[in-house]
Amino acid sequence: MSGARHRPRLAVTALLRRAGPRTLRGRPSLVAVTTATPVALGLTAAFDVVAQ
């Protein structure tokens, strides 16, 4: 019984590990992409306002 209890927990843990970056190199790149996207959108919107 105890083995069956721990299997879903291990599956969830494995899924969470795969969702995030595996190394420390992946984290800064993930942060860079997530911060660059709103900045690019904001600059595009600002340029559109100024251009009109």
Secondary structure by P-SEA (a helix, b strand, c coil): cccccaaaaaaaaaaaaaaccccaaaaaaaaaaaaaaaaaaaaaaaaaaaac
